Amino acid sequence: MSEPPGTAVSLAEAPPPTDTPSKALTAQRVQPLRRPGRWIVTLVVLVLIAQFVHGLVTNPFYQWDRFGYWFLRPTILDGLVITLEVAALSAVLGLLGGILLALARLSKSPVLRAASWTYVWALRSIPLIVVLIFLYNFSALYQTLSIGAPFGPAFFSFDESKLATDMVVAVVGLSLNEAAYAAEVVRGGILSVDQGQHEAASALGLPKGYQFRRIVFPQALRSITPNYVNQLIGLIKSTSLVFYVSLLDLFGSAQTMGSTYPGDIVPLLLVVTVWYLILTSVVSVIQFYVERHYARGATRSLPPTPIQKLRDGVTDLRARIRRETAV
């Protein structure tokens, strides 16, 4: 007997819904979208990489036996130590100088702002090799340096030629150049901190120095770290220029040995190349963990480490193999 119009039908009396279509859809395997262009480009890249590796291994011009001979020679290792010393000292002094210059650029004093801007403008405009050669010949301009009252008596003086050794000239030249670039990196990092952080710290009555050390600078490091590491990598490569001020660093040692053994120039250049690759790779690994450290509190989850990525990749590969074999 049919229900009169307007009468509601209870859920108990309604016919049960059929789930046959949903089961059929669930049983079907989802096919990924085909991307032939990606596979073609991947294949081309793999072929090019294979050809490059094959050329490196089979070309006798590279003289890999001589490469192995020179790689750990005391002359090369001594030059490597000098490179590390110059790079480490210049990085620390350059960063400290960059922080001071950045604070001067952000100062309310027009004299400090103008002096800092002029320094950054000048040192970024002059090539590094010119700065190094100028400092190397600085004793020809000023044989004696003194500190005292302007246009008055000198309190004490010293011989510039005795103080400015090859190591000092290299470190000072690289530090002066590095400070100009580090100043802009630090200034950009400080400006990236939200203005509300400054206002909140001021509202709490915190001293300016404490605000900078504990609130502003730690947050600015998230922006400073990747940019300054790029500068640090460039600094490591720039140490090769100290050879022109008579300091035998890694590149200078290889150049000297290449003059003595002209037949080994190519393997010596390969030795230098590999050592620079190792140094920059170590710096890149340190950069990753420093960025990961300062990312705490800024992201919902910390980025996975390379070991975690490798472990997750192996797990996904095993799961995919199990699915393939089950089908």
C-alpha positions in Angstrom: 0.0 0.0 0.0 1.5 3.3 -1.1 2.1 6.1 1.5 0.0 9.2 1.2 1.7 12.3 -0.1 3.8 14.2 2.5 4.4 11.1 4.6 8.1 10.6 5.6 9.7 7.2 5.2 11.8 6.1 8.2 15.4 5.0 7.7 14.5 1.5 8.9 12.1 1.1 6.0 14.5 2.6 3.4 16.3 0.0 1.1 19.9 -0.7 2.1 22.4 1.1 -0.1 24.4 -1.2 -2.4 28.2 -1.0 -2.1 29.0 -3.0 -5.2 30.3 0.1 -7.2 32.5 1.2 -4.3 34.0 -2.3 -3.9 34.7 -2.4 -7.6 36.5 0.9 -7.5 38.5 -0.1 -4.4 39.6 -3.3 -6.1 40.9 -1.4 -9.2 44.5 -0.5 -9.1 45.3 3.2 -9.5 47.5 3.8 -12.5 50.1 6.6 -12.2 50.1 9.3 -14.8 52.5 8.5 -17.6 55.2 11.1 -18.1 57.3 10.0 -21.1 59.1 13.4 -21.3 60.5 13.0 -17.8 61.8 9.5 -18.6 63.4 10.7 -21.8 65.2 13.6 -20.1 66.3 11.3 -17.2 67.7 8.8 -19.7 69.6 11.5 -21.6 71.1 12.8 -18.3 72.2 9.3 -17.2 73.9 8.8 -20.6 75.7 12.1 -20.3 76.9 11.3 -16.8 78.0 7.8 -17.9 80.0 9.3 -20.8 81.6 11.9 -18.4 82.6 9.3 -15.9 83.9 7.0 -18.7 86.0 9.9 -20.0 87.5 10.6 -16.6 88.4 7.0 -16.0 89.8 6.0 -19.4 91.5 9.2 -20.6 95.2 8.8 -20.0 95.7 12.5 -20.1 94.4 12.8 -16.5 97.2 10.5 -15.2 95.4 9.1 -12.2 98.5 7.3 -11.0 100.2 10.6 -10.6 97.1 12.0 -8.9 97.3 9.3 -6.3 101.0 10.1 -5.9 100.5 13.8 -5.2 97.2 13.7 -3.3 98.7 13.1 0.2 102.2 14.4 -0.4 103.6 16.6 2.5 103.9 19.6 0.2 100.2 19.5 -0.7 99.2 18.8 2.9 101.3 21.7 4.2 99.6 24.0 1.7 96.2 22.6 2.7 96.9 23.5 6.4 97.8 27.1 5.4 94.6 27.3 3.4 92.6 26.2 6.4 94.3 28.6 8.7 93.8 31.6 6.3 90.2 30.6 5.7 89.3 30.1 9.4 90.9 33.3 10.6 89.5 35.4 7.7 86.0 33.9 8.3 86.0 34.8 12.0 87.5 38.2 11.6 85.3 39.0 8.5 82.1 38.0 10.3 83.0 40.1 13.4 83.8 43.0 11.2 80.6 42.4 9.2 78.5 42.5 12.4 80.1 45.8 13.5 79.6 47.3 10.0 76.0 46.1 9.9 75.2 47.6 13.4 76.9 50.9 12.2 74.6 50.9 9.1 71.6 50.5 11.3 72.8 53.1 13.8 71.1 56.4 14.3 74.4 58.2 14.0 74.8 59.7 10.5 78.6 59.5 10.8 78.6 55.8 11.6 76.1 55.1 8.8 78.1 57.1 6.2 81.4 55.5 7.3 80.0 52.0 7.1 78.3 52.6 3.8 81.6 54.0 2.3 83.6 51.0 3.5 81.1 48.5 2.1 80.9 50.4 -1.2 84.7 50.7 -1.6 85.7 47.1 -0.6 82.9 45.6 -2.8 84.1 47.6 -5.7 87.8 46.8 -5.5 88.9 43.4 -6.7 90.3 41.2 -4.0 93.6 40.6 -5.9 94.1 44.4 -6.0 93.6 44.6 -2.2 96.1 41.8 -1.6 98.8 43.3 -3.8 98.2 46.7 -2.3 98.7 45.4 1.2 101.7 43.4 0.1 103.4 46.6 -1.1 102.0 48.7 1.8 105.5 49.0 3.3 106.6 51.0 0.3 104.0 53.7 1.1 104.3 53.6 4.9 107.5 52.2 6.3 106.6 53.1 9.8 103.2 53.1 11.4 102.4 55.1 14.5 99.5 55.8 16.9 99.1 59.2 18.5 97.2 62.4 18.4 96.3 63.8 15.0 98.9 66.3 13.8 100.6 65.8 17.2 103.2 63.5 18.8 103.1 59.7 18.3 102.6 57.6 21.4 104.3 54.6 19.9 105.3 53.4 16.5 106.5 50.1 14.8 108.1 48.9 11.6 105.3 47.8 9.2 107.6 45.5 7.2 108.4 43.4 10.3 104.7 43.1 11.3 103.2 42.4 7.9 104.3 38.9 7.2 102.8 37.0 4.3 100.3 35.3 6.6 99.2 38.6 8.1 98.8 40.2 4.7 96.7 37.4 3.4 94.4 37.2 6.5 94.0 41.0 6.7 93.3 41.3 3.0 90.7 38.5 3.0 89.1 39.7 6.2 88.7 43.3 5.0 87.1 42.0 1.8 84.9 39.5 3.6 83.7 42.0 6.2 82.2 44.2 3.4 80.1 41.3 2.1 79.3 39.9 5.6 78.0 43.3 6.6 75.2 43.2 4.0 74.4 39.6 4.9 74.1 40.4 8.6 72.1 43.6 8.0 69.7 41.7 5.8 69.2 39.0 8.4 68.6 41.6 11.2 66.0 43.4 9.0 64.3 40.1 8.3 63.3 39.8 12.0 59.7 40.8 12.6 59.3 44.3 14.0 57.0 43.0 16.6 59.9 41.2 18.2 61.7 44.5 18.7 58.6 46.1 20.1 57.9 43.2 22.5 61.5 43.3 23.8 61.3 47.0 24.3 58.0 46.7 26.1 59.6 44.3 28.6 62.2 46.9 29.3 65.1 44.7 28.2 68.5 46.5 27.5 69.4 47.0 23.9 72.4 44.7 24.1 70.4 41.9 25.6 67.7 42.3 23.0 70.2 41.9 20.2 72.1 39.0 21.7 69.1 36.9 23.0 66.2 37.8 20.8 67.1 39.6 17.5 70.4 37.9 16.5 69.3 34.3 17.1 66.2 34.8 14.9 68.3 36.6 12.3 70.7 33.7 12.1 68.0 31.7 10.2 68.4 34.1 7.4 72.1 34.8 7.9 73.4 31.2 7.9 72.7 30.1 4.3 73.8 33.4 2.9 77.0 33.6 4.9 77.9 30.0 4.1 77.8 31.0 0.5 80.3 33.7 1.4 82.4 31.2 3.3 82.6 28.9 0.4 83.6 31.8 -1.8 86.2 32.7 0.9 87.7 29.2 0.8 88.1 29.5 -3.0 89.5 33.0 -2.7 92.4 31.7 -0.6 93.9 30.6 -3.9 94.7 34.3 -4.5 97.2 34.5 -1.6 99.7 32.7 -3.8 100.2 36.2 -5.4 101.5 37.5 -2.0 104.1 34.7 -1.7 102.1 32.5 0.6 102.2 28.9 -0.5 98.7 27.7 0.2 97.1 24.6 -1.4 96.9 26.2 -4.9 100.3 27.8 -4.5 101.9 24.5 -3.5 100.4 22.9 -6.6 101.6 25.7 -8.8 105.1 25.4 -7.4 105.2 21.7 -8.0 103.7 22.2 -11.5 106.6 24.5 -12.3 109.1 21.8 -11.1 107.3 18.9 -12.8 105.6 20.3 -15.9 104.3 16.9 -16.9 102.2 16.7 -13.8 100.3 19.9 -14.1 96.9 18.2 -14.9 97.0 15.7 -12.0 98.1 18.5 -9.6 95.2 20.6 -10.7 92.9 17.6 -10.1 94.4 17.2 -6.6 93.6 20.9 -5.9 90.1 20.5 -7.3 89.3 17.4 -5.2 90.6 19.0 -2.0 88.5 22.1 -2.6 85.5 19.9 -3.2 86.1 18.1 0.1 86.4 21.4 2.0 83.2 22.9 0.5 81.3 19.7 1.1 82.3 19.7 4.7 81.1 23.3 5.0 77.8 22.4 3.3 77.2 19.6 5.8 77.8 21.9 8.7 75.5 24.4 7.1 72.7 21.9 7.0 72.9 21.0 10.7 73.2 24.7 11.7 70.1 25.6 9.7 68.3 22.6 11.2 69.3 23.8 14.7 67.9 27.3 14.2 64.8 26.0 12.4 63.5 24.8 15.8 60.3 26.7 16.6 60.0 28.2 13.2 58.7 25.1 11.4 56.3 22.4 12.4 58.8 19.6 11.9 62.6 19.7 11.5 63.8 18.8 8.0 65.1 15.2 7.8 68.8 14.5 7.9 70.5 12.8 4.9 70.6 9.5 6.9 66.8 9.8 7.6 66.1 10.5 4.0 68.1 7.4 3.0 66.3 5.2 5.5 62.9 6.5 4.4 63.9 5.9 0.7 64.9 2.3 1.4 61.7 1.8 3.3 59.6 3.1 0.5 61.5 1.0 -2.0 60.9 -2.1 0.0 57.2 -1.3 0.3 56.9 -0.8 -3.4 58.7 -4.1 -4.2 56.3 -5.9 -1.8 53.3 -4.4 -3.6 54.6 -5.3 -7.0 55.3 -8.9 -6.0 51.9 -9.2 -4.3 50.2 -8.3 -7.5 
